[in-house]
Amino acid sequence: MGRTLSNPSTASTSVSNHTGRVLIVDDTSTNRLILSKLLTQKGYEVCEAKDGATALAIAQARHPTIILLDIMMPIMDGIETVKRLKSMDSIENVPIILVLTNKGDMETVSEMMTLNMLKYVVKADHSLQSIVDTVKSALKF
């Protein structure tokens, strides 16, 4: 559904110690694969979901430290997923949800900000490395 992110040629190949658990929720398998690879290389444990409904189950079971979430997905969109995540006892205190999307209209941005998002990232405006850097900065590692 969304724009596919491109793989940077300068990705680090070293793996450091576990620095956090990242749940990537995106219906585009290529985006999940590339982000997963980059984050794993940086030492993060990564879980993946292809839609919001699957993300809820994984979040409940795996307790992520941060969630990278696409908005435009089948079954359950990102906005509904965030609302449900915030209502889950074990997930409501996940301090950071980073939203990935190609939808940058003011109405969507405004709605997401009311849900206490750390950052709203428009895929077309950010490189994969900047997304990884944002995760690192958010987790202070």
The first five atom37 places (N, CA, C, CB, O) and aatype in JSON, in Angstrom:
{
  "aatype": [12, 7, 1, 16, 10, 15, 2, 14, 15, 16, 0, 15, 16, 15, 19, 15, 2, 8, 16, 7, 1, 19, 10, 9, 19, 3, 3, 16, 15, 16, 2, 1, 10, 9, 10, 15, 11, 10, 10, 16, 5, 11, 7, 18, 6, 19, 4, 6, 0, 11, 3, 7, 0, 16, 0, 10, 0, 9, 0, 5, 0, 1, 8, 14, 16, 9, 9, 10, 10, 3, 9, 12, 12, 14, 9, 12, 3, 7, 9, 6, 16, 19, 11, 1, 10, 11, 15, 12, 3, 15, 9, 6, 2, 19, 14, 9, 9, 10, 19, 10, 16, 2, 11, 7, 3, 12, 6, 16, 19, 15, 6, 12, 12, 16, 10, 2, 12, 10, 11, 18, 19, 19, 11, 0, 3, 8, 15, 10, 5, 15, 9, 19, 3, 16, 19, 11, 15, 0, 10, 11, 13],
  "atom_mask": [
    [1, 1, 1, 1, 1],
    [1, 1, 1, 0, 1],
    [1, 1, 1, 1, 1],
    [1, 1, 1, 1, 1],
    [1, 1, 1, 1, 1],
    [1, 1, 1, 1, 1],
    [1, 1, 1, 1, 1],
    [1, 1, 1, 1, 1],
    [1, 1, 1, 1, 1],
    [1, 1, 1, 1, 1],
    [1, 1, 1, 1, 1],
    [1, 1, 1, 1, 1],
    [1, 1, 1, 1, 1],
    [1, 1, 1, 1, 1],
    [1, 1, 1, 1, 1],
    [1, 1, 1, 1, 1],
    [1, 1, 1, 1, 1],
    [1, 1, 1, 1, 1],
    [1, 1, 1, 1, 1],
    [1, 1, 1, 0, 1],
    [1, 1, 1, 1, 1],
    [1, 1, 1, 1, 1],
    [1, 1, 1, 1, 1],
    [1, 1, 1, 1, 1],
    [1, 1, 1, 1, 1],
    [1, 1, 1, 1, 1],
    [1, 1, 1, 1, 1],
    [1, 1, 1, 1, 1],
    [1, 1, 1, 1, 1],
    [1, 1, 1, 1, 1],
    [1, 1, 1, 1, 1],
    [1, 1, 1, 1, 1],
    [1, 1, 1, 1, 1],
    [1, 1, 1, 1, 1],
    [1, 1, 1, 1, 1],
    [1, 1, 1, 1, 1],
    [1, 1, 1, 1, 1],
    [1, 1, 1, 1, 1],
    [1, 1, 1, 1, 1],
    [1, 1, 1, 1, 1],
    [1, 1, 1, 1, 1],
    [1, 1, 1, 1, 1],
    [1, 1, 1, 0, 1],
    [1, 1, 1, 1, 1],
    [1, 1, 1, 1, 1],
    [1, 1, 1, 1, 1],
    [1, 1, 1, 1, 1],
    [1, 1, 1, 1, 1],
    [1, 1, 1, 1, 1],
    [1, 1, 1, 1, 1],
    [1, 1, 1, 1, 1],
    [1, 1, 1, 0, 1],
    [1, 1, 1, 1, 1],
    [1, 1, 1, 1, 1],
    [1, 1, 1, 1, 1],
    [1, 1, 1, 1, 1],
    [1, 1, 1, 1, 1],
    [1, 1, 1, 1, 1],
    [1, 1, 1, 1, 1],
    [1, 1, 1, 1, 1],
    [1, 1, 1, 1, 1],
    [1, 1, 1, 1, 1],
    [1, 1, 1, 1, 1],
    [1, 1, 1, 1, 1],
    [1, 1, 1, 1, 1],
    [1, 1, 1, 1, 1],
    [1, 1, 1, 1, 1],
    [1, 1, 1, 1, 1],
    [1, 1, 1, 1, 1],
    [1, 1, 1, 1, 1],
    [1, 1, 1, 1, 1],
    [1, 1, 1, 1, 1],
    [1, 1, 1, 1, 1],
    [1, 1, 1, 1, 1],
    [1, 1, 1, 1, 1],
    [1, 1, 1, 1, 1],
    [1, 1, 1, 1, 1],
    [1, 1, 1, 0, 1],
    [1, 1, 1, 1, 1],
    [1, 1, 1, 1, 1],
    [1, 1, 1, 1, 1],
    [1, 1, 1, 1, 1],
    [1, 1, 1, 1, 1],
    [1, 1, 1, 1, 1],
    [1, 1, 1, 1, 1],
    [1, 1, 1, 1, 1],
    [1, 1, 1, 1, 1],
    [1, 1, 1, 1, 1],
    [1, 1, 1, 1, 1],
    [1, 1, 1, 1, 1],
    [1, 1, 1, 1, 1],
    [1, 1, 1, 1, 1],
    [1, 1, 1, 1, 1],
    [1, 1, 1, 1, 1],
    [1, 1, 1, 1, 1],
    [1, 1, 1, 1, 1],
    [1, 1, 1, 1, 1],
    [1, 1, 1, 1, 1],
    [1, 1, 1, 1, 1],
    [1, 1, 1, 1, 1],
    [1, 1, 1, 1, 1],
    [1, 1, 1, 1, 1],
    [1, 1, 1, 1, 1],
    [1, 1, 1, 0, 1],
    [1, 1, 1, 1, 1],
    [1, 1, 1, 1, 1],
    [1, 1, 1, 1, 1],
    [1, 1, 1, 1, 1],
    [1, 1, 1, 1, 1],
    [1, 1, 1, 1, 1],
    [1, 1, 1, 1, 1],
    [1, 1, 1, 1, 1],
    [1, 1, 1, 1, 1],
    [1, 1, 1, 1, 1],
    [1, 1, 1, 1, 1],
    [1, 1, 1, 1, 1],
    [1, 1, 1, 1, 1],
    [1, 1, 1, 1, 1],
    [1, 1, 1, 1, 1],
    [1, 1, 1, 1, 1],
    [1, 1, 1, 1, 1],
    [1, 1, 1, 1, 1],
    [1, 1, 1, 1, 1],
    [1, 1, 1, 1, 1],
    [1, 1, 1, 1, 1],
    [1, 1, 1, 1, 1],
    [1, 1, 1, 1, 1],
    [1, 1, 1, 1, 1],
    [1, 1, 1, 1, 1],
    [1, 1, 1, 1, 1],
    [1, 1, 1, 1, 1],
    [1, 1, 1, 1, 1],
    [1, 1, 1, 1, 1],
    [1, 1, 1, 1, 1],
    [1, 1, 1, 1, 1],
    [1, 1, 1, 1, 1],
    [1, 1, 1, 1, 1],
    [1, 1, 1, 1, 1],
    [1, 1, 1, 1, 1],
    [1, 1, 1, 1, 1],
    [1, 1, 1, 1, 1]
  ],
  "atom_positions": [
    [[0.81, -1.19, 0.0], [0.0, 0.0, 0.0], [0.85, 1.26, 0.0], [-0.92, 0.0, 1.18], [0.57, 2.19, -0.76]],
    [[1.88, 1.3, 0.84], [2.7, 2.49, 0.94], [3.92, 2.43, 0.06], [0.0, 0.0, 0.0], [4.18, 1.42, -0.61]],
    [[4.67, 3.51, 0.06], [5.91, 3.6, -0.68], [6.93, 2.69, -0.04], [6.41, 5.07, -0.74], [7.02, 2.62, 1.19]],
    [[7.71, 1.99, -0.85], [8.75, 1.11, -0.35], [9.99, 1.93, -0.08], [9.04, -0.02, -1.36], [10.41, 2.74, -0.91]],
    [[10.59, 1.72, 1.08], [11.81, 2.41, 1.44], [12.98, 1.75, 0.74], [12.02, 2.42, 2.97], [12.95, 0.54, 0.51]],
    [[13.99, 2.51, 0.41], [15.15, 1.93, -0.26], [16.22, 1.55, 0.74], [15.72, 2.91, -1.29], [16.31, 2.15, 1.82]],
    [[17.02, 0.57, 0.4], [18.07, 0.07, 1.27], [19.35, 0.87, 1.08], [18.32, -1.42, 1.01], [19.86, 0.93, -0.04]],
    [[19.88, 1.49, 2.14], [21.11, 2.24, 1.99], [22.3, 1.31, 1.81], [21.33, 3.15, 3.2], [22.33, 0.22, 2.39]],
    [[23.26, 1.71, 1.0], [24.41, 0.85, 0.72], [25.46, 0.91, 1.81], [25.03, 1.23, -0.59], [26.4, 0.12, 1.79]],
    [[25.32, 1.81, 2.77], [26.34, 1.97, 3.8], [25.9, 1.42, 5.15], [26.7, 3.42, 3.94], [26.41, 1.86, 6.18]],
    [[24.98, 0.49, 5.17], [24.49, -0.06, 6.44], [25.61, -0.78, 7.18], [23.31, -1.01, 6.2], [26.4, -1.51, 6.58]],
    [[25.65, -0.57, 8.48], [26.66, -1.22, 9.32], [26.4, -2.72, 9.41], [26.67, -0.6, 10.71], [25.25, -3.15, 9.41]],
    [[27.45, -3.5, 9.48], [27.28, -4.94, 9.56], [27.62, -5.49, 10.94], [28.14, -5.62, 8.52], [27.55, -6.69, 11.17]],
    [[28.0, -4.6, 11.86], [28.33, -5.09, 13.2], [27.07, -5.22, 14.04], [29.35, -4.16, 13.88], [26.14, -4.43, 13.91]],
    [[27.07, -6.21, 14.9], [25.94, -6.45, 15.78], [26.4, -6.18, 17.2], [25.38, -7.91, 15.63], [27.36, -6.79, 17.67]],
    [[25.72, -5.28, 17.89], [26.06, -4.98, 19.27], [25.11, -5.71, 20.2], [26.04, -3.46, 19.53], [24.26, -6.48, 19.75]],
    [[25.25, -5.46, 21.49], [24.38, -6.1, 22.47], [22.94, -5.63, 22.31], [24.88, -5.81, 23.89], [22.68, -4.58, 21.72]],
    [[22.02, -6.41, 22.83], [20.59, -6.09, 22.78], [20.35, -4.72, 23.41], [19.75, -7.17, 23.51], [20.72, -4.5, 24.56]],
    [[19.75, -3.8, 22.67], [19.54, -2.44, 23.16], [18.08, -2.04, 23.24], [20.26, -1.48, 22.28], [17.78, -0.91, 23.61]],
    [[17.19, -2.92, 22.9], [15.76, -2.62, 22.96], [15.0, -3.53, 22.01], [0.0, 0.0, 0.0], [15.58, -4.1, 21.09]],
    [[13.7, -3.64, 22.24], [12.86, -4.48, 21.39], [11.96, -3.57, 20.55], [12.0, -5.48, 22.24], [11.18, -2.79, 21.08]],
    [[12.09, -3.69, 19.24], [11.36, -2.85, 18.29], [10.3, -3.7, 17.58], [12.33, -2.19, 17.26], [10.61, -4.76, 17.04]],
    [[9.07, -3.23, 17.6], [8.0, -3.86, 16.83], [7.78, -3.02, 15.59], [6.69, -4.01, 17.67], [7.4, -1.86, 15.68]],
    [[8.0, -3.63, 14.41], [7.78, -2.96, 13.13], [6.44, -3.43, 12.59], [8.95, -3.25, 12.12], [6.23, -4.63, 12.4]],
    [[5.54, -2.49, 12.35], [4.21, -2.81, 11.84], [4.04, -2.09, 10.51], [3.08, -2.41, 12.86], [3.89, -0.87, 10.46]],
    [[4.06, -2.86, 9.44], [3.95, -2.29, 8.08], [3.44, -3.39, 7.16], [5.33, -1.71, 7.57], [3.91, -4.52, 7.23]],
    [[2.48, -3.06, 6.31], [1.94, -4.06, 5.39], [2.87, -4.31, 4.2], [0.58, -3.62, 4.89], [2.63, -5.25, 3.45]],
    [[3.9, -3.5, 4.02], [4.86, -3.69, 2.94], [6.03, -4.52, 3.46], [5.35, -2.32, 2.36], [6.83, -4.05, 4.27]],
    [[6.12, -5.76, 2.99], [7.13, -6.69, 3.52], [8.56, -6.18, 3.29], [6.97, -8.06, 2.87], [9.44, -6.42, 4.12]],
    [[8.8, -5.49, 2.19], [10.14, -4.96, 1.93], [10.54, -3.94, 2.98], [10.19, -4.33, 0.53], [11.69, -3.93, 3.43]],
    [[9.62, -3.08, 3.37], [9.91, -2.1, 4.43], [10.25, -2.81, 5.73], [8.71, -1.16, 4.63], [11.22, -2.44, 6.41]],
    [[9.46, -3.81, 6.09], [9.73, -4.55, 7.32], [11.1, -5.21, 7.26], [8.65, -5.61, 7.57], [11.88, -5.15, 8.22]],
    [[11.4, -5.85, 6.14], [12.67, -6.56, 5.98], [13.87, -5.63, 6.1], [12.7, -7.27, 4.64], [14.82, -5.94, 6.82]],
    [[13.83, -4.5, 5.4], [14.96, -3.57, 5.42], [15.14, -2.96, 6.81], [14.75, -2.47, 4.38], [16.25, -2.93, 7.34]],
    [[14.06, -2.47, 7.4], [14.17, -1.89, 8.73], [14.62, -2.93, 9.76], [12.84, -1.28, 9.16], [15.43, -2.64, 10.63]],
    [[14.09, -4.13, 9.64], [14.48, -5.2, 10.56], [15.97, -5.47, 10.47], [13.69, -6.48, 10.25], [16.65, -5.6, 11.48]],
    [[16.48, -5.55, 9.26], [17.9, -5.81, 9.06], [18.75, -4.7, 9.66], [18.21, -5.97, 7.56], [19.71, -4.97, 10.38]],
    [[18.41, -3.45, 9.37], [19.18, -2.32, 9.89], [19.15, -2.27, 11.42], [18.64, -1.03, 9.32], [20.18, -2.05, 12.06]],
    [[17.99, -2.46, 12.0], [17.86, -2.4, 13.45], [18.56, -3.57, 14.13], [16.38, -2.37, 13.84], [19.18, -3.4, 15.18]],
    [[18.47, -4.74, 13.54], [19.15, -5.91, 14.08], [20.67, -5.69, 14.06], [18.78, -7.18, 13.28], [21.36, -6.03, 15.01]],
    [[21.16, -5.12, 12.97], [22.6, -4.82, 12.87], [23.05, -3.83, 13.93], [22.92, -4.28, 11.48], [24.21, -3.82, 14.34]],
    [[22.13, -2.99, 14.38], [22.45, -2.01, 15.43], [22.25, -2.59, 16.83], [21.58, -0.76, 15.26], [22.46, -1.9, 17.83]],
    [[21.85, -3.84, 16.91], [21.73, -4.5, 18.21], [20.34, -4.56, 18.79], [0.0, 0.0, 0.0], [20.17, -4.98, 19.94]],
    [[19.34, -4.15, 18.03], [17.97, -4.2, 18.53], [17.35, -5.56, 18.25], [17.12, -3.08, 17.9], [17.63, -6.18, 17.22]],
    [[16.51, -6.01, 19.15], [15.69, -7.2, 18.91], [14.47, -6.71, 18.14], [15.29, -7.94, 20.27], [13.86, -5.7, 18.52]],
    [[14.1, -7.39, 17.08], [13.02, -6.92, 16.22], [11.9, -7.95, 16.11], [13.55, -6.59, 14.82], [12.15, -9.14, 15.94]],
    [[10.67, -7.47, 16.22], [9.46, -8.25, 15.97], [8.75, -7.56, 14.81], [8.54, -8.36, 17.26], [8.86, -6.35, 14.65]],
    [[8.02, -8.32, 14.01], [7.34, -7.75, 12.86], [5.87, -8.15, 12.83], [8.02, -8.18, 11.57], [5.49, -9.25, 13.25]],
    [[5.05, -7.24, 12.3], [3.63, -7.52, 12.06], [3.24, -6.85, 10.75], [2.74, -7.01, 13.25], [3.71, -5.76, 10.43]],
    [[2.37, -7.53, 9.99], [1.95, -6.98, 8.7], [0.66, -6.18, 8.76], [1.79, -8.1, 7.71], [0.24, -5.6, 7.76]],
    [[0.03, -6.15, 9.93], [-1.2, -5.37, 10.1], [-1.42, -5.08, 11.57], [-2.41, -6.13, 9.51], [-0.75, -5.64, 12.44]],
    [[-2.37, -4.18, 11.84], [-2.64, -3.77, 13.21], [-3.11, -4.88, 14.12], [0.0, 0.0, 0.0], [-2.7, -4.95, 15.28]],
    [[-3.97, -5.75, 13.61], [-4.49, -6.84, 14.45], [-3.36, -7.76, 14.92], [-5.55, -7.66, 13.67], [-3.32, -8.15, 16.08]],
    [[-2.46, -8.09, 14.02], [-1.32, -8.93, 14.38], [-0.41, -8.17, 15.35], [-0.53, -9.35, 13.11], [0.15, -8.77, 16.27]],
    [[-0.25, -6.88, 15.14], [0.58, -6.06, 16.02], [0.09, -6.09, 17.46], [0.63, -4.62, 15.53], [0.89, -6.16, 18.39]],
    [[-1.22, -6.05, 17.64], [-1.77, -6.09, 19.0], [-1.37, -7.37, 19.72], [-3.29, -5.97, 18.95], [-0.97, -7.34, 20.89]],
    [[-1.48, -8.49, 19.03], [-1.13, -9.78, 19.63], [0.36, -9.86, 19.95], [-1.53, -10.93, 18.7], [0.75, -10.33, 21.01]],
    [[1.18, -9.41, 19.02], [2.63, -9.44, 19.23], [3.03, -8.5, 20.36], [3.38, -9.08, 17.94], [3.86, -8.85, 21.2]],
    [[2.45, -7.31, 20.39], [2.77, -6.35, 21.44], [2.41, -6.91, 22.82], [2.04, -5.02, 21.2], [3.16, -6.73, 23.78]],
    [[1.28, -7.56, 22.91], [0.85, -8.15, 24.18], [1.82, -9.24, 24.63], [-0.57, -8.73, 24.04], [2.12, -9.35, 25.82]],
    [[2.29, -10.03, 23.7], [3.17, -11.15, 24.03], [4.63, -10.73, 24.22], [3.09, -12.2, 22.95], [5.33, -11.29, 25.07]],
    [[5.11, -9.77, 23.44], [6.54, -9.46, 23.4], [6.95, -8.17, 24.12], [6.98, -9.37, 21.99], [8.14, -7.96, 24.35]],
    [[6.01, -7.31, 24.47], [6.28, -6.07, 25.2], [7.4, -5.24, 24.58], [6.62, -6.39, 26.64], [8.49, -5.15, 25.15]],
    [[7.15, -4.64, 23.42], [8.2, -3.87, 22.75], [8.58, -2.61, 23.52], [7.74, -3.48, 21.36], [7.8, -2.09, 24.33]],
    [[9.78, -2.14, 23.27], [10.28, -0.91, 23.85], [9.83, 0.29, 23.01], [11.81, -0.94, 23.96], [9.61, 1.38, 23.53]],
    [[9.7, 0.07, 21.7], [9.26, 1.1, 20.77], [8.54, 0.43, 19.6], [10.48, 1.95, 20.27], [8.84, -0.71, 19.25]],
    [[7.6, 1.13, 19.02], [6.82, 0.59, 17.92], [6.93, 1.51, 16.71], [5.33, 0.4, 18.33], [6.66, 2.71, 16.81]],
    [[7.33, 0.95, 15.59], [7.35, 1.66, 14.31], [6.09, 1.24, 13.57], [8.67, 1.35, 13.46], [5.93, 0.06, 13.24]],
    [[5.2, 2.17, 13.31], [3.86, 1.82, 12.86], [3.46, 2.58, 11.6], [2.86, 2.09, 13.95], [3.52, 3.8, 11.57]],
    [[3.07, 1.84, 10.58], [2.51, 2.44, 9.36], [1.06, 2.81, 9.65], [2.62, 1.47, 8.13], [0.42, 2.17, 10.48]],
    [[0.55, 3.82, 9.0], [-0.85, 4.2, 9.2], [-1.78, 3.49, 8.23], [-1.02, 5.71, 9.05], [-2.82, 2.97, 8.64]],
    [[-1.41, 3.47, 6.96], [-2.31, 2.9, 5.94], [-2.03, 1.42, 5.76], [-2.15, 3.64, 4.59], [-1.11, 1.02, 5.05]],
    [[-2.86, 0.6, 6.43], [-2.72, -0.86, 6.38], [-4.09, -1.5, 6.28], [-1.96, -1.39, 7.63], [-5.1, -0.89, 6.66]],
    [[-4.14, -2.73, 5.76], [-5.42, -3.45, 5.72], [-5.77, -3.99, 7.11], [-5.35, -4.62, 4.69], [-4.95, -3.96, 8.02]],
    [[-6.95, -4.45, 7.25], [-7.51, -5.07, 8.47], [-7.73, -4.04, 9.57], [-6.58, -6.18, 8.98], [-8.87, -3.84, 9.99]],
    [[-6.67, -3.39, 10.04], [-6.8, -2.36, 11.06], [-5.75, -1.3, 10.76], [-6.65, -2.95, 12.52], [-4.55, -1.61, 10.73]],
    [[-6.16, -0.06, 10.55], [-5.19, 0.98, 10.22], [-4.37, 1.38, 11.45], [-5.9, 2.21, 9.64], [-4.67, 0.96, 12.57]],
    [[-3.35, 2.19, 11.23], [-2.46, 2.57, 12.31], [-3.11, 3.39, 13.4], [0.0, 0.0, 0.0], [-2.77, 3.24, 14.57]],
    [[-4.05, 4.24, 13.04], [-4.71, 5.07, 14.04], [-5.51, 4.2, 15.01], [-5.63, 6.1, 13.37], [-5.42, 4.38, 16.22]],
    [[-6.28, 3.26, 14.49], [-7.04, 2.35, 15.35], [-6.09, 1.47, 16.16], [-7.99, 1.48, 14.51], [-6.36, 1.17, 17.32]],
    [[-4.99, 1.05, 15.55], [-4.01, 0.23, 16.25], [-3.43, 0.98, 17.45], [-2.87, -0.18, 15.3], [-3.31, 0.42, 18.54]],
    [[-3.09, 2.26, 17.26], [-2.55, 3.06, 18.36], [-3.58, 3.18, 19.48], [-2.14, 4.47, 17.86], [-3.24, 3.02, 20.66]],
    [[-4.82, 3.47, 19.13], [-5.86, 3.6, 20.15], [-6.0, 2.32, 20.96], [-7.21, 3.96, 19.49], [-6.14, 2.37, 22.19]],
    [[-5.96, 1.18, 20.29], [-6.09, -0.1, 21.0], [-4.84, -0.42, 21.83], [-6.35, -1.24, 20.01], [-4.95, -0.95, 22.94]],
    [[-3.67, -0.1, 21.29], [-2.43, -0.31, 22.05], [-2.45, 0.51, 23.33], [-1.2, 0.05, 21.2], [-2.07, 0.01, 24.39]],
    [[-2.88, 1.75, 23.23], [-2.91, 2.64, 24.4], [-3.91, 2.18, 25.45], [-3.24, 4.06, 23.96], [-3.81, 2.58, 26.61]],
    [[-4.86, 1.36, 25.06], [-5.84, 0.87, 26.03], [-5.43, -0.46, 26.67], [-7.19, 0.72, 25.36], [-6.12, -0.95, 27.57]],
    [[-4.34, -1.05, 26.22], [-3.87, -2.33, 26.76], [-3.01, -2.07, 28.0], [-3.07, -3.13, 25.69], [-2.06, -1.29, 27.95]],
    [[-3.32, -2.73, 29.1], [-2.59, -2.52, 30.34], [-1.09, -2.71, 30.19], [-3.11, -3.44, 31.4], [-0.31, -1.91, 30.7]],
    [[-0.68, -3.75, 29.51], [0.76, -4.04, 29.42], [1.48, -3.16, 28.4], [0.96, -5.49, 29.06], [2.71, -3.14, 28.38]],
    [[0.74, -2.45, 27.58], [1.35, -1.65, 26.51], [1.13, -0.16, 26.72], [0.79, -2.07, 25.16], [1.87, 0.65, 26.17]],
    [[0.13, 0.22, 27.5], [-0.22, 1.63, 27.63], [0.94, 2.51, 28.07], [-1.35, 1.77, 28.61], [0.97, 3.7, 27.76]],
    [[1.89, 1.94, 28.79], [3.02, 2.72, 29.26], [4.25, 2.62, 28.37], [3.37, 2.31, 30.63], [5.32, 3.11, 28.73]],
    [[4.12, 1.97, 27.2], [5.22, 1.99, 26.25], [5.4, 3.47, 25.94], [4.93, 1.1, 24.93], [4.5, 4.1, 25.37]],
    [[6.54, 4.04, 26.3], [6.67, 5.49, 26.26], [6.7, 6.1, 24.86], [7.89, 5.88, 26.97], [6.44, 7.29, 24.69]],
    [[7.01, 5.29, 23.85], [7.24, 5.87, 22.53], [6.58, 5.02, 21.46], [8.75, 6.01, 22.26], [6.77, 3.81, 21.41]],
    [[5.83, 5.66, 20.62], [5.34, 5.01, 19.41], [5.73, 5.92, 18.27], [3.78, 4.75, 19.46], [5.3, 7.08, 18.21]],
    [[6.52, 5.42, 17.37], [7.02, 6.18, 16.23], [6.17, 5.8, 15.04], [8.54, 5.91, 15.96], [6.09, 4.62, 14.7]],
    [[5.54, 6.74, 14.4], [4.6, 6.45, 13.33], [5.27, 6.64, 11.97], [3.37, 7.33, 13.45], [5.82, 7.7, 11.68]],
    [[5.2, 5.61, 11.14], [5.74, 5.66, 9.78], [4.58, 5.72, 8.8], [6.65, 4.44, 9.49], [3.64, 4.92, 8.89]],
    [[4.63, 6.65, 7.86], [3.56, 6.75, 6.89], [3.97, 7.58, 5.69], [2.32, 7.35, 7.54], [4.98, 8.28, 5.71]],
    [[3.19, 7.49, 4.65], [3.33, 8.4, 3.52], [2.23, 9.45, 3.56], [3.29, 7.63, 2.18], [2.17, 10.33, 2.7]],
    [[1.37, 9.35, 4.55], [0.22, 10.25, 4.66], [0.6, 11.43, 5.55], [-1.03, 9.5, 5.22], [0.67, 11.29, 6.77]],
    [[0.84, 12.57, 4.94], [1.31, 13.73, 5.69], [0.32, 14.86, 5.77], [0.0, 0.0, 0.0], [0.71, 16.0, 6.05]],
    [[-0.96, 14.6, 5.55], [-1.94, 15.68, 5.61], [-2.14, 16.14, 7.05], [-3.27, 15.23, 5.0], [-1.97, 15.36, 7.99]],
    [[-2.5, 17.39, 7.22], [-2.61, 17.99, 8.55], [-3.65, 17.31, 9.43], [-2.96, 19.45, 8.42], [-3.45, 17.21, 10.64]],
    [[-4.74, 16.82, 8.85], [-5.77, 16.15, 9.65], [-5.2, 14.88, 10.3], [-6.99, 15.8, 8.77], [-5.44, 14.62, 11.48]],
    [[-4.46, 14.1, 9.53], [-3.87, 12.87, 10.06], [-2.8, 13.2, 11.09], [-3.27, 12.02, 8.92], [-2.75, 12.57, 12.15]],
    [[-1.95, 14.16, 10.79], [-0.89, 14.56, 11.73], [-1.51, 15.02, 13.04], [-0.01, 15.69, 11.13], [-1.06, 14.63, 14.11]],
    [[-2.54, 15.84, 12.95], [-3.21, 16.35, 14.14], [-3.81, 15.22, 14.97], [-4.3, 17.35, 13.76], [-3.67, 15.19, 16.19]],
    [[-4.48, 14.28, 14.3], [-5.09, 13.16, 15.02], [-4.02, 12.31, 15.71], [-5.92, 12.29, 14.06], [-4.2, 11.9, 16.86]],
    [[-2.92, 12.04, 15.02], [-1.87, 11.23, 15.62], [-1.22, 11.93, 16.81], [-0.81, 10.89, 14.58], [-0.88, 11.28, 17.79]],
    [[-1.05, 13.23, 16.73], [-0.44, 13.97, 17.83], [-1.32, 13.96, 19.08], [-0.15, 15.41, 17.41], [-0.81, 14.0, 20.2]],
    [[-2.64, 13.89, 18.9], [-3.52, 13.81, 20.06], [-3.37, 12.46, 20.77], [-4.98, 14.02, 19.65], [-3.8, 12.31, 21.92]],
    [[-2.76, 11.49, 20.09], [-2.54, 10.17, 20.68], [-1.15, 10.06, 21.31], [-2.71, 9.09, 19.62], [-0.68, 8.96, 21.6]],
    [[-0.49, 11.2, 21.53], [0.8, 11.27, 22.19], [1.92, 10.51, 21.48], [0.67, 10.74, 23.57], [2.66, 9.74, 22.1]],
    [[2.03, 10.74, 20.19], [3.13, 10.14, 19.43], [4.41, 10.91, 19.72], [2.82, 10.15, 17.9], [4.39, 12.13, 19.88]],
    [[5.51, 10.19, 19.79], [6.8, 10.85, 19.95], [7.15, 11.63, 18.69], [7.9, 9.83, 20.27], [7.58, 12.78, 18.74]],
    [[6.95, 10.99, 17.56], [7.32, 11.61, 16.29], [6.45, 11.05, 15.19], [8.82, 11.38, 15.98], [6.09, 9.87, 15.19]],
    [[6.12, 11.91, 14.26], [5.34, 11.53, 13.09], [6.29, 11.61, 11.91], [4.07, 12.45, 12.89], [6.75, 12.7, 11.56]],
    [[6.6, 10.48, 11.29], [7.59, 10.43, 10.22], [6.9, 10.14, 8.9], [8.65, 9.36, 10.51], [6.22, 9.12, 8.75]],
    [[7.07, 11.03, 7.93], [6.57, 10.81, 6.58], [7.68, 10.1, 5.81], [6.14, 12.16, 5.87], [8.76, 10.65, 5.63]],
    [[7.41, 8.86, 5.37], [8.43, 8.02, 4.73], [9.16, 8.74, 3.61], [7.8, 6.76, 4.19], [10.38, 8.64, 3.5]],
    [[8.43, 9.46, 2.79], [9.04, 10.11, 1.63], [10.05, 11.19, 2.03], [7.96, 10.73, 0.76], [10.91, 11.57, 1.24]],
    [[9.96, 11.67, 3.27], [10.82, 12.76, 3.73], [12.01, 12.3, 4.57], [10.01, 13.74, 4.52], [12.83, 13.12, 4.97]],
    [[12.12, 11.0, 4.85], [13.17, 10.5, 5.73], [13.87, 9.28, 5.14], [12.58, 10.15, 7.1], [13.25, 8.46, 4.47]],
    [[15.15, 9.18, 5.4], [15.9, 8.0, 4.99], [15.74, 6.92, 6.05], [17.41, 8.33, 4.77], [15.33, 7.2, 7.18]],
    [[16.05, 5.7, 5.69], [16.02, 4.62, 6.67], [16.97, 4.91, 7.82], [16.37, 3.29, 6.02], [16.65, 4.64, 8.97]],
    [[18.15, 5.44, 7.5], [19.12, 5.74, 8.55], [18.57, 6.76, 9.54], [20.43, 6.24, 7.95], [18.82, 6.65, 10.74]],
    [[17.83, 7.75, 9.05], [17.27, 8.74, 9.97], [16.21, 8.1, 10.87], [16.66, 9.92, 9.19], [16.05, 8.51, 12.03]],
    [[15.48, 7.12, 10.36], [14.5, 6.4, 11.19], [15.23, 5.59, 12.26], [13.62, 5.47, 10.31], [14.82, 5.6, 13.42]],
    [[16.3, 4.9, 11.88], [17.1, 4.14, 12.85], [17.7, 5.09, 13.89], [18.22, 3.34, 12.12], [17.71, 4.79, 15.08]],
    [[18.2, 6.23, 13.44], [18.77, 7.23, 14.37], [17.72, 7.74, 15.34], [19.38, 8.41, 13.6], [18.02, 7.98, 16.51]],
    [[16.49, 7.91, 14.87], [15.41, 8.37, 15.72], [15.08, 7.33, 16.79], [14.17, 8.68, 14.9], [14.83, 7.67, 17.94]],
    [[15.08, 6.06, 16.4], [14.85, 4.97, 17.37], [15.96, 5.0, 18.42], [14.82, 3.58, 16.66], [15.68, 4.94, 19.62]],
    [[17.18, 5.1, 17.98], [18.33, 5.13, 18.9], [18.22, 6.3, 19.86], [19.65, 5.21, 18.12], [18.41, 6.14, 21.07]],
    [[17.91, 7.47, 19.33], [17.78, 8.67, 20.16], [16.62, 8.54, 21.16], [17.57, 9.9, 19.28], [16.74, 8.92, 22.32]],
    [[15.51, 7.99, 20.69], [14.33, 7.84, 21.55], [14.59, 6.9, 22.71], [13.16, 7.34, 20.73], [14.06, 7.09, 23.81]],
    [[15.39, 5.88, 22.46], [15.69, 4.89, 23.5], [16.93, 5.26, 24.29], [15.87, 3.51, 22.89], [17.29, 4.58, 25.25]],
    [[17.6, 6.34, 23.89], [18.78, 6.87, 24.57], [19.89, 5.85, 24.71], [18.4, 7.38, 25.92], [20.51, 5.72, 25.77]],
    [[20.12, 5.12, 23.62], [21.22, 4.15, 23.59], [22.19, 4.54, 22.52], [20.7, 2.71, 23.36], [23.19, 3.85, 22.32]]
  ]
}
